[in-house]
Amino acid sequence: MNILFYLTTMAIYTCINGILTLGLNMQFGLAGILNLAFIVLVAVGAYCTGIAALPPAPAAGAVHYIGGFGWAFPWDLLFGMLVTVAFGCLLGLICFKRIAHWYLALTLSSIGWALLILVSNDANLFNGQTGLIGIPGPWQDQLSPFQYQFVVLAMCVVALAGVFILFSRIEHSPLGRGFRALREDELAAGSLAKNPLRLRMIAFLLGAGAAGLGGGLSAIYFGGWNDSAWQPGETFVILAAVIVGGRGRSLGALLGSVVVMDFLVEGSRFLPEIGGRTDLLPAIQGVAVSIVLIAVLWWRPFGMWPEQKERFPKLRRRPNDFLPAAAPALGGTE
């Protein structure tokens, strides 16, 4: 029973991590948007799903948060996704039009740090550093903990399958080719009648929707969310998963998610304690991810499942087709 419970928990982690990796792969892998504040989008989805599911905060209590709508599933999750997409649209309008793309990563990272400090220190928004607790899950009060595991697992599998199918279709569509053109050369894409701002915004919002979905599912499963879950280093882990798996490919993103986020990050928890200290685990995880990332960049710079370049069929021509055509005669016939 304990082994099965652990396996279902790891399967839930795998699905949520896969959704997040697919979201960043859409932004960075396909469109070339280096979003170092991706985990902020995840946090927006988690917080907004939480305040949509929780009842109003007691007026005289020690817990304070905005909202508190008491909505049931799936409306709480949909609310978190929609707010995340709206927040992503606001970020895009602020950053994409006026800021050059080589400063975009620094700008988004600065915004992420500012929001983290604001939410952590303002107890009236999302209960400060304590965060949201007691977020109800779907039918949680009617099911046993073991049954609830399978309900959440089914939700996560359906969500991952939906995101993967949608993003895979986009990847092989004309829109996906437009994203790649934007990633490779923005000026060349613009010369081909592609609107770089529009393409960048679409890719960013698609990734934001996946981030909001993954964050909402995390908040529902864990029953809470606080500032320790969206530190800037979390974005580095997701970005490493995209690069290790294969930038620009949905299958590569899932592969990188399993290798980096499940095998390295979660698997390092089974390592023996060094000198009896348990506080070294985050450092060990960071070192392990960094070593694998450097190794992949050195030996397989395009990832474990690299993006396939499109090949066009060669034109079959006869040998005489390469000979110059005979010049027409200038005079009449004799």
Buried (B, 14 or more C-beta within 10 A) or exposed (E): EEEEEEEBBEBBBBBBBBBBBBBBBBBBBBBBBBBBBBBBBBBBBBBBBBBBBBEEBEEEEEBBBEBBEEBEBEEBBBBBBBBBBBBBBEBBEEBBEEEEBEEBBEBBBEBBBEBBEEBBEEBEBBBBEBBBBEBBBBEBEEBEEEEBBBBBBEBBBEBBEEBBEBBBEBBEEEBBBBBBBBBEEBEEBBEEEBEBBEBBBBBBBBBBBBBBBBBBBBBBBBBBBBBEBBBBEBBBBBBBBBBBBBBBBBEBBBBBBBBBBBEBBBBBEEEEEEEEEEEEBEEBBBEBBEEBBEEBBEEEEBBBBBBEEEEEEEEEEEEEEEEEEEEEEEEEEE
